[in-house]
Amino acid sequence: MRPVLVIGVTGGIGSGKTTVANLFSSLGVPVIDADELARQVVAPGKPAYEEILQHFGPAVLGQSGELDRRRLRERIFSDSAKRDRLEAIVHPRVYAQIKQQLDCLQSPYAIVVVPLLIESGASELVDRVLVVDSPE
């Protein structure tokens, strides 16, 4: 049963998205975090991991064989085609996981935390958007 109301929480780096999500969670509201799911879908042995390794090469791996997110960021930071490719590998899998988790909830509402909710096209997953913003 998908919740009747799904709120997407978004905002810039360090804006307080996690704090807001934790407050909702402390009140018993289910929270789905896209960043957590992104780490899961790129774990060793997962299809996204294999596809990233195939496309970007072993230079993006750390000592343990897991993706080194810093190295990967460095490779895509100034190359929009590489960034687009990485997003095309990861985002659909994350969104599928979000949909699956929403479908399993037994709650009238839920929170979905997505840092680039609007920019990434994930706004179709939610009914309302809560933008978290704070001054520097």
GIPE-V991689 format. One record per residue. N is the residue number from 0. RES is the residue in one letter. OMEGA is omega in whole degrees, 0 to 359 (none if undefined). Layout:
N | RES | OMEGA
N | RES | OMEGA
//
This chain:
0 | M | 178
1 | R | 177
2 | P | 179
3 | V | 183
4 | L | 178
5 | V | 181
6 | I | 175
7 | G | 177
8 | V | 182
9 | T | 179
10 | G | 182
11 | G | 178
12 | I | 177
13 | G | 184
14 | S | 180
15 | G | 180
16 | K | 181
17 | T | 178
18 | T | 179
19 | V | 180
20 | A | 179
21 | N | 177
22 | L | 177
23 | F | 181
24 | S | 180
25 | S | 177
26 | L | 177
27 | G | 179
28 | V | 177
29 | P | 180
30 | V | 175
31 | I | 185
32 | D | 182
33 | A | 179
34 | D | 177
35 | E | 180
36 | L | 179
37 | A | 177
38 | R | 181
39 | Q | 185
40 | V | 178
41 | V | 178
42 | A | 178
43 | P | 180
44 | G | 179
45 | K | 181
46 | P | 180
47 | A | 177
48 | Y | 181
49 | E | 181
50 | E | 178
51 | I | 179
52 | L | 179
53 | Q | 184
54 | H | 187
55 | F | 176
56 | G | 185
57 | P | 180
58 | A | 180
59 | V | 180
60 | L | 174
61 | G | 181
62 | Q | 185
63 | S | 182
64 | G | 175
65 | E | 176
66 | L | 173
67 | D | 186
68 | R | 179
69 | R | 179
70 | R | 180
71 | L | 177
72 | R | 180
73 | E | 181
74 | R | 185
75 | I | 188
76 | F | 184
77 | S | 182
78 | D | 185
79 | S | 179
80 | A | 178
81 | K | 178
82 | R | 178
83 | D | 180
84 | R | 179
85 | L | 179
86 | E | 179
87 | A | 177
88 | I | 190
89 | V | 189
90 | H | 181
91 | P | 180
92 | R | 178
93 | V | 181
94 | Y | 177
95 | A | 178
96 | Q | 178
97 | I | 180
98 | K | 181
99 | Q | 180
100 | Q | 178
101 | L | 181
102 | D | 182
103 | C | 183
104 | L | 175
105 | Q | 185
106 | S | 179
107 | P | 179
108 | Y | 181
109 | A | 176
110 | I | 173
111 | V | 181
112 | V | 179
113 | V | 183
114 | P | 181
115 | L | 186
116 | L | 182
117 | I | 184
118 | E | 184
119 | S | 180
120 | G | 183
121 | A | 183
122 | S | 177
123 | E | 180
124 | L | 188
125 | V | 178
126 | D | 181
127 | R | 180
128 | V | 174
129 | L | 179
130 | V | 177
131 | V | 183
132 | D | 176
133 | S | 178
134 | P | 179
135 | E | none
//
